[in-house]
Amino acid sequence: MIKENLEIVEENIQKACKKAGRDRSEVTLIAVSKTKPVSDIRQAMDCGITVFGENKVQEIRDKTAEIKEPLSWHMIGHLQANKVKYLPGVACMIHSVDNDKLAAEIEKQAAKHDLVMDVLIEVNMAKEDTKFGITPEETIDFVKRISAYEHLNIRGLMTIAPYTDDPESNREYFKGLRLLKDEINSLNIPGVKMDTLSMGMTGDYMVAIEEGATLVRVGTGIFGERDYSIV
């Protein structure tokens, strides 16, 4: 099932890239393996997948302890500052930076390990009460505040669009995130040159690619529905 699903996802990514006049190499597929067993991850690895996303720190620690192959692990879920210490050297990118306390802690922990952590700013484009992320209006000032950190590399922006049966309804949020990234780049903030947009999930990643996504986070579309009762 995973192999067949990945073939469908790859075909869809290529279709979206072609429609948008983009090169396939501009889009990275993140296989979201949250709640899924290592056996499923290995099936995806056998199909050539090397980039995985997890929502929980404990899960990413457990899986990286078991899987020793050189993979790229992305922390895509909401992150508490007291859990940051477990991520340097484990996660290659944190997608969900949305407050000063968290940014300061990532700087502190990355400095301890003498490394620079790639991060994305999570923006709540639809301003949903149930979602984390800062508002679009707050984003530029936030980027300016944390841009001085020497061990943070602000690579771009991330958003989680509303869950919907109509992917087109999320186009405005994806387009808005791209325009916000372009605006931030035009300000020439010292140390900030954004090249990454993490947007689009199983239900809407094709629209996200058409609007400029460089990272798409697909879980259910690859691994099937999740059984949260076993987590």
Sequence and secondary structure as in RCSB ss.txt:
>XXXX:A:sequence
MIKENLEIVEENIQKACKKAGRDRSEVTLIAVSKTKPVSDIRQAMDCGITVFGENKVQEIRDKTAEIKEPLSWHM
IGHLQANKVKYLPGVACMIHSVDNDKLAAEIEKQAAKHDLVMDVLIEVNMAKEDTKFGITPEETIDFVKRISAYE
HLNIRGLMTIAPYTDDPESNREYFKGLRLLKDEINSLNIPGVKMDTLSMGMTGDYMVAIEEGATLVRVGTGIFGE
RDYSIV
>XXXX:A:secstr
 HHHHHHHHHHHHHHHHHHHT  GGG EEEEE TT  HHHHHHHHHTT  EEEES HHHHHHHHHH  S  EEEE
 S   GGGGGG TTT SEEEEE SHHHHHHHHHHHHHTT  EEEEEEB TT  TTS SB HHHHHHHHHHHTT T
TEEEEEEE      S GGGGHHHHHHHHHHHHHHHHTT TT    EEE   TTTHHHHHHTT SEEEESHHHH  
  GGG 
